[in-house]
Amino acid sequence: MSLNEVMTLASIVQLEAASEDEMPKVASVFLNRLDDPDTYPMLQSDTTTNYIKNVIKTEADNTASIEHYTECYDTYKCKGLPAGPICNPGMAAINAVLEPKKTDYYYFCNNLKTGETFYAKTLDEHEENLVKAGLAKKK
């Protein structure tokens, strides 16, 4: 990975992980997705959506700029990493990207009240975890 790619991914890990201890596993999820772009072309990070809402849309001075930067940073639409970092990552996040935990996970979610992180290998497992984390209702 280039320096820009490391810093970009570390910035996402910084904002996604519930704690520094979880950062190497969170990094592994994103790296696993990046390593399998045919199956997981997009990172689908909520933190990039928040960056668009809280930074791009408040700082850009015209609709064309907002649309351009949204396309570059929306990891629910763009393939792979966004154009650049979304925050200044700390050393723990940088180290997590450089030395991730080895996992088979492609999904994770956090319980926003307890900070507990749930990891999953499949979308079905992830959907179950969303219920456990209080982020979705049981079907």
C-alpha positions as CSV (number, residue, x, y, z in Angstrom):
1,M,0.0,0.0,0.0
2,S,1.1,3.5,-0.7
3,L,1.5,6.0,2.2
4,N,-1.8,7.7,1.0
5,E,-3.6,4.4,1.0
6,V,-2.3,3.5,4.5
7,M,-3.3,6.9,5.9
8,T,-6.7,6.8,4.2
9,L,-7.6,3.3,5.5
10,A,-6.2,4.2,9.0
11,S,-8.5,7.3,9.1
12,I,-11.5,5.0,8.4
13,V,-10.3,2.5,11.1
14,Q,-9.7,5.4,13.5
15,L,-13.4,6.4,13.3
16,E,-14.9,3.0,12.9
17,A,-13.3,1.1,15.7
18,A,-14.9,1.1,19.1
19,S,-11.5,1.0,20.8
20,E,-7.8,0.7,20.0
21,D,-8.0,-3.0,20.9
22,E,-10.5,-3.5,18.1
23,M,-8.5,-1.6,15.4
24,P,-6.5,-4.5,14.1
25,K,-9.7,-6.6,13.5
26,V,-11.5,-3.7,12.0
27,A,-8.5,-3.1,9.7
28,S,-8.6,-6.8,8.7
29,V,-12.3,-6.5,7.6
30,F,-11.5,-3.6,5.3
31,L,-8.3,-5.2,4.0
32,N,-10.1,-8.5,3.4
33,R,-12.7,-6.5,1.3
34,L,-9.9,-4.7,-0.6
35,D,-8.3,-8.1,-1.3
36,D,-11.5,-9.4,-2.8
37,P,-12.8,-6.6,-5.0
38,D,-14.9,-8.8,-7.2
39,T,-17.1,-9.9,-4.2
40,Y,-16.7,-6.7,-2.1
41,P,-16.1,-3.8,-4.5
42,M,-17.1,-1.2,-1.9
43,L,-15.9,-0.7,1.7
44,Q,-19.3,0.5,2.9
45,S,-18.0,2.6,5.8
46,D,-20.5,4.7,7.6
47,T,-17.7,7.1,8.7
48,T,-17.2,8.2,5.1
49,T,-20.9,9.0,4.9
50,N,-20.6,11.1,8.0
51,Y,-17.6,12.8,6.5
52,I,-19.6,13.8,3.5
53,K,-22.5,15.1,5.6
54,N,-20.4,16.9,8.3
55,V,-17.4,18.1,6.2
56,I,-18.0,18.1,2.5
57,K,-21.5,19.4,2.5
58,T,-20.7,22.1,5.1
59,E,-17.4,23.3,3.5
60,A,-18.1,23.0,-0.3
61,D,-19.3,26.1,-1.9
62,N,-21.3,24.8,-4.8
63,T,-23.4,21.8,-5.8
64,A,-20.8,20.6,-8.4
65,S,-18.1,20.5,-5.7
66,I,-20.4,18.6,-3.3
67,E,-21.3,16.1,-6.0
68,H,-17.7,15.6,-7.1
69,Y,-16.3,15.1,-3.6
70,T,-19.3,12.9,-2.6
71,E,-18.4,10.6,-5.6
72,C,-14.8,10.4,-4.4
73,Y,-15.6,9.7,-0.7
74,D,-18.8,7.7,-0.6
75,T,-17.7,4.2,0.1
76,Y,-21.2,2.9,-0.6
77,K,-20.8,4.1,-4.2
78,C,-17.0,4.3,-5.1
79,K,-14.9,1.1,-5.4
80,G,-12.1,0.6,-3.0
81,L,-10.6,3.3,-0.9
82,P,-11.9,6.9,-1.0
83,A,-9.8,9.7,-2.5
84,G,-8.0,10.5,0.8
85,P,-8.1,10.4,4.6
86,I,-11.3,11.5,6.4
87,C,-9.5,12.5,9.6
88,N,-6.0,12.4,11.1
89,P,-5.5,8.9,12.3
90,G,-3.5,8.0,15.4
91,M,-0.6,5.6,15.7
92,A,-2.9,2.8,16.9
93,A,-5.0,3.0,13.7
94,I,-1.9,3.3,11.4
95,N,-0.3,0.3,13.1
96,A,-3.5,-1.6,12.8
97,V,-3.5,-1.1,9.0
98,L,0.2,-2.1,8.8
99,E,-0.2,-5.1,11.1
100,P,-3.8,-6.2,11.0
101,K,-5.2,-9.2,12.8
102,K,-5.5,-12.2,10.4
103,T,-9.3,-12.9,10.1
104,D,-11.8,-14.2,7.7
105,Y,-14.2,-11.4,8.5
106,Y,-15.9,-9.2,5.8
107,Y,-18.4,-7.4,8.1
108,F,-18.6,-5.8,11.5
109,C,-20.8,-3.5,13.5
110,N,-20.7,-1.9,16.9
111,N,-23.3,-1.7,19.7
112,L,-23.3,2.1,20.1
113,K,-24.3,1.9,23.7
114,T,-21.9,-0.8,25.0
115,G,-19.1,-0.4,22.5
116,E,-19.1,-4.1,21.8
117,T,-18.0,-5.1,18.3
118,F,-19.5,-8.0,16.3
119,Y,-17.7,-9.6,13.4
120,A,-19.1,-11.7,10.6
121,K,-17.9,-13.8,7.7
122,T,-21.2,-13.7,5.8
123,L,-24.0,-11.2,5.1
124,D,-26.4,-13.5,7.0
125,E,-24.2,-13.5,10.1
126,H,-23.8,-9.7,9.8
127,E,-27.6,-9.2,9.7
128,E,-27.9,-11.3,12.9
129,N,-25.1,-9.2,14.4
130,L,-27.0,-6.0,13.5
131,V,-29.9,-7.3,15.6
132,K,-27.6,-8.2,18.5
133,A,-26.0,-4.8,18.4
134,G,-29.4,-3.0,18.5
135,L,-28.9,-1.6,15.0
136,A,-31.7,-3.5,13.3
137,K,-34.9,-5.3,14.2
138,K,-35.3,-9.1,13.9
139,K,-37.0,-10.1,10.7
